[in-house]
Amino acid sequence: MQVGFKLMAETFDPREIVRQAVEAERAGFDFVEVSDHYHPWLYSHGHSGFVWSMLAAAAARTDRIGLATGVTCPFVRYHPAIIAQAAATTAVLSEGRFTLGLGSGERLNEHVVGGGWPSVTIRHQMLREAIDIIRLLWSGGYHSYEGKHLTLDDARVFDLPDVPPTIAVAAGGAEAVGIAAELGDGLFATEADPDLVKAYAGAGGSGPRYGEVPLAWARDEESAVESAHRLFRFGLTGWKVQAELPNPINFEAAASSIRTEDVRDAMACGPDVRRHLEVAGTFVDAGFDHLALINAGPDVDGFFEFFANELSETLRALTAS
């Protein structure tokens, strides 16, 4: 079991994100993942730094901890050739500690370049082509590619790591699970859904399985619930909403009906180790072996101390029931 920490680039400025990566390593986490957003989810979040700059700085200031995008859409806002180069450079800078998390994106971030927002069917086709292009460029030498949606013209990535980064593909349904098993090296998910893991294995997937565990630590439960509602209520709107809305104002409206009671029921809130283990255990029972903890509490350094002194050992000891 590996345990990581989700760096929420929408709720902290870039320098703080890098500082948290350093502190996560000190607290004993195995990896950190950073969201790749152009916009924050909510206006109240107030931040959305460039992920590749933050990863480069984190790579320079850490020695052991794994780094990952959680996750990048490698088309529309980006071209996969740029992601191939960015990921390769990050892997070189981190001396092989980088994992490239890929997904089919959210309209929130991708519409900004004016290229339209394709249907999910088209996005999955584009994701397939993007992974093909990235792997071509990681194989060395010059390459061209002519797909249905994406093209590459006589391109080469010159600085490549000794071993290509692991590609973990985000999935919330059968089509994306198939892409993860066929073209990826691992699975990435935000729900403790055992059917996803079973489908991944059934399609031939055998790599690491990343799951994001929502929690909010504070010294008292009410402070944790209030902070979680303020920072993470958007997460309870569901993936179909999260993928389709274009701007933070839309998420403010969509999340306006989420109550503090809803957050309390959905997340582990407060100082009780047992409650945090209960929520994390649903992911372990579902078959995930890499748990990325998302802390929506008000005190990140207090959470790091809590993790190191009270949660880490028992969390790593969890086994499927």
Stockholm file with secondary structure:
# STOCKHOLM 1.0

chainA/1-321         MQVGFKLMAETFDPREIVRQAVEAERAGFDFVEVSDHYHPWLYSHGHSGFVWSMLAAAAARTDRIGLATGVTCPFVRYHPAIIAQAAATTAVLSEGRFTLGLGSGERLNEHVVGGGWPSVTIRHQMLREAIDIIRLLWSGGYHSYEGKHLTLDDARVFDLPDVPPTIAVAAGGAEAVGIAAELGDGLFATEADPDLVKAYAGAGGSGPRYGEVPLAWARDEESAVESAHRLFRFGLTGWKVQAELPNPINFEAAASSIRTEDVRDAMACGPDVRRHLEVAGTFVDAGFDHLALINAGPDVDGFFEFFANELSETLRALTAS
#=GR chainA/1-321 SS CEEEEEECTTTSCHHHHHHHHHHHHHHTCSEEEECCCSSCSSTTTCCCCCHHHHHHHHHHHCSSCEEEESCBCCSTTSCHHHHHHHHHHHHHHTTSCEEEEECCCCHHHHGGGSSCCCCHHHHHHHHHHHHHHHHHHHTCSCEEEECSSCEEEEECCCCCCSSCCEEEEECSSHHHHHHHHHHCSEEEESSCCHHHHHHHHHTTCCSCEEEEEEEECCSSHHHHHHHHHHHHGGGGGCHHHHHHCCSHHHHHHHTTTCCHHHHHHHSEESSCHHHHHHHHHHHHHHTCSEEEEEECSSCHHHHHHHIIIIIHHHHHTCCCC
#=GC SS_cons         CEEEEEECTTTSCHHHHHHHHHHHHHHTCSEEEECCCSSCSSTTTCCCCCHHHHHHHHHHHCSSCEEEESCBCCSTTSCHHHHHHHHHHHHHHTTSCEEEEECCCCHHHHGGGSSCCCCHHHHHHHHHHHHHHHHHHHTCSCEEEECSSCEEEEECCCCCCSSCCEEEEECSSHHHHHHHHHHCSEEEESSCCHHHHHHHHHTTCCSCEEEEEEEECCSSHHHHHHHHHHHHGGGGGCHHHHHHCCSHHHHHHHTTTCCHHHHHHHSEESSCHHHHHHHHHHHHHHTCSEEEEEECSSCHHHHHHHIIIIIHHHHHTCCCC
//
